[in-house]
């Protein structure tokens, strides 16, 4: 499958976003703490926000899905 790398890139970014959404939900409002030793300087909140950027940089999730769709359908420009 020619679009396999796009599938993996999209899946990895989405899986990581879902994982951190679950961690943030489990942490409740404490997970939103941005500064302080208790939260390790907001490590969880910062990682959660980073997952949002991962789906944008290096080719957005939408672009990856377009590549997959074009290749699967055999459309021009794939």
Secondary structure, DSSP 8 states (H G I E B T S, - for coil): -TTHHHHHHHHHHHHHHHHHHHHHHHHGGGGG--SSTTTTTTHHHHHHHHHHHHTTTTS-HHHHHHHHHHHHHT-TT-
